[in-house]
Amino acid sequence: MKKVILSLCVVTISLIATAQIGIRAGVNISNWNGDDADGAKSLTGFYVGAQYMVAINEKFSIVPEAVYSMEGAKDEASDVKIKTDFINVAAMFRYNSSGFYIGTGPQLGFLMSAKADDGSNTMDLKDAFKSTNFSWAFGLGYEMKNGLGIGARYNLGLSSIADDSNTDVKTGVFQIGLTYNFKLGGAAK
């Protein structure tokens, strides 16, 4: 038992020594696609969240994160905006080289609100949407040694967000923004 506890302590200390906690924020350009998303135009919003990067080795890292994301689409014919707010939880697997990185991973979104806005009236539509959204994220970027970085990402919706099982509407969200990572335990990148 002592060996197991000692091993767990060593692993935990080594993960903390190579870990970085950070913040990320930027602009979303979201849209809907799928068989029933005809007439949807892109909608601009923002995202903000936190991430925790753990280096597996010099080249690879895992980055779990939680992000508040304003998404949705605009109806082409009426200009009614359908705004959806999600808390997205992702696990990005990254390849790092000289400050540049490329990554991919699954993302699960939890719907916080959904509203239709025609400019003068707002209507709650949360019951018309599923409470979760599964997507896959693809990202790339550059991080300087001081922790500041810039990145771009595309979140490809894999499941329909409509509560009606006969309706096929998936999300597609392009993000561009800044990150700032704080090194824990004196970890060097």
C-alpha positions in Angstrom: 0.0 0.0 0.0 2.9 2.4 0.8 4.3 1.8 -2.7 1.0 2.6 -4.3 0.6 5.8 -2.3 4.2 6.8 -3.0 3.8 6.1 -6.7 0.6 8.3 -6.8 2.5 11.1 -5.1 5.4 10.9 -7.5 3.0 11.0 -10.5 1.0 13.9 -9.1 4.1 15.9 -8.4 5.5 15.3 -11.8 2.2 16.3 -13.5 2.1 19.6 -11.4 5.7 20.3 -12.3 5.0 20.2 -16.0 1.5 21.7 -15.9 0.2 25.1 -16.9 -3.1 26.7 -16.1 -4.4 29.3 -18.5 -7.2 31.4 -19.8 -8.5 31.7 -23.4 -10.8 34.2 -25.0 -11.8 35.4 -28.4 -14.3 35.6 -31.2 -16.7 32.9 -32.5 -18.2 32.8 -36.0 -20.8 30.1 -35.7 -23.3 28.6 -38.1 -25.5 25.6 -38.5 -25.3 22.9 -41.1 -27.2 19.6 -41.7 -30.2 18.6 -43.7 -32.5 21.0 -42.0 -30.2 24.0 -41.7 -31.1 25.7 -45.0 -31.1 29.5 -44.9 -28.8 29.7 -41.9 -26.2 32.4 -41.9 -23.2 32.9 -39.6 -23.5 34.7 -36.3 -20.7 36.4 -34.4 -20.2 35.9 -30.6 -17.4 35.4 -28.1 -15.9 32.7 -25.9 -14.0 32.8 -22.7 -12.7 30.0 -20.5 -10.0 28.2 -18.6 -7.6 25.4 -19.6 -5.1 23.1 -17.8 -2.2 21.9 -19.9 -0.3 18.8 -18.9 2.8 17.9 -20.8 3.1 14.2 -21.6 6.6 14.7 -23.0 8.5 17.5 -24.8 6.2 17.2 -27.9 2.8 16.1 -26.7 0.4 17.5 -24.1 -3.2 17.0 -23.0 -5.3 20.2 -22.5 -8.7 19.8 -20.7 -10.7 23.0 -20.8 -14.1 24.6 -19.9 -15.3 27.4 -22.1 -18.4 29.6 -22.1 -19.3 30.0 -25.8 -21.9 32.3 -27.5 -23.1 30.5 -30.6 -26.0 30.3 -33.0 -27.2 31.3 -36.5 -29.1 34.0 -38.3 -32.1 33.2 -40.5 -31.3 34.4 -44.0 -34.9 35.3 -45.0 -35.9 37.2 -41.8 -32.6 38.1 -40.1 -34.0 36.6 -36.8 -31.0 35.6 -34.7 -31.1 32.4 -32.8 -28.5 32.7 -30.0 -27.4 29.6 -28.0 -25.0 29.8 -25.1 -23.0 26.7 -24.2 -20.5 25.6 -21.5 -18.1 23.5 -23.6 -15.9 20.9 -21.9 -13.1 19.6 -24.2 -10.0 17.5 -24.0 -7.5 18.5 -26.6 -4.5 16.3 -27.5 -1.7 18.5 -28.8 1.5 18.2 -30.7 3.9 21.0 -29.8 7.0 22.2 -31.7 9.0 25.4 -31.1 6.0 27.3 -29.8 3.7 26.1 -32.5 1.0 23.5 -31.8 -1.7 21.5 -33.6 -4.4 19.7 -31.7 -7.6 17.8 -31.8 -10.1 16.3 -29.4 -13.7 15.7 -28.3 -15.9 18.4 -26.9 -19.2 18.2 -25.0 -21.4 21.3 -24.8 -24.0 21.9 -22.2 -26.8 24.3 -23.3 -27.3 27.2 -20.9 -29.8 29.2 -23.0 -31.4 29.5 -26.4 -33.2 32.6 -27.6 -34.7 33.9 -30.8 -34.2 37.7 -31.3 -35.8 39.7 -34.1 -34.3 43.0 -32.9 -37.4 44.1 -30.9 -38.6 40.9 -29.3 -36.9 37.9 -27.6 -38.3 34.5 -27.2 -37.0 31.6 -25.1 -36.3 28.5 -27.3 -34.4 26.3 -24.9 -37.0 23.5 -25.0 -36.5 23.2 -28.8 -32.8 22.2 -28.3 -31.1 19.2 -26.8 -29.4 19.9 -23.5 -26.0 18.6 -24.8 -24.0 19.0 -28.0 -21.2 16.6 -29.0 -18.6 18.0 -31.4 -14.9 17.5 -32.4 -12.4 20.3 -32.2 -9.4 21.0 -34.5 -7.0 23.7 -33.5 -3.6 25.3 -34.2 -1.7 28.2 -32.8 1.5 29.7 -31.4 2.5 30.2 -27.8 5.4 32.4 -26.7 7.7 31.5 -23.8 6.1 34.2 -21.7 2.7 32.3 -21.9 0.9 34.5 -24.3 -0.5 32.8 -27.4 -2.8 33.1 -30.4 -4.9 30.3 -31.7 -7.6 29.3 -34.2 -10.0 26.4 -33.9 -12.9 24.8 -35.7 -15.5 22.9 -33.6 -17.4 20.5 -35.9 -20.8 19.5 -34.6 -21.3 15.7 -34.7 -24.8 15.5 -33.2 -28.0 17.4 -34.0 -28.8 20.1 -31.5 -32.5 20.1 -32.3 -34.7 18.3 -29.7 -36.9 16.9 -32.5 -35.3 13.6 -33.5 -36.5 14.2 -37.1 -34.6 17.5 -37.4 -30.9 17.5 -38.5 -29.2 20.7 -37.4 -25.5 20.6 -36.3 -23.2 23.4 -35.1 -20.0 24.6 -36.8 -18.0 27.1 -34.9 -14.8 28.9 -36.0 -12.9 30.5 -33.2 -9.9 32.8 -33.1 -8.4 34.3 -29.9 -5.7 34.7 -27.4 -4.5 32.4 -24.6 -2.3 33.1 -21.5 -0.8 30.2 -19.6 0.6 30.4 -16.1 3.3 27.9 -15.4 2.8 25.8 -12.2 5.8 24.5 -10.2 8.3 26.5 -12.2 7.6 24.3 -15.3 9.5 25.4 -18.4 7.8 25.1 -21.8 
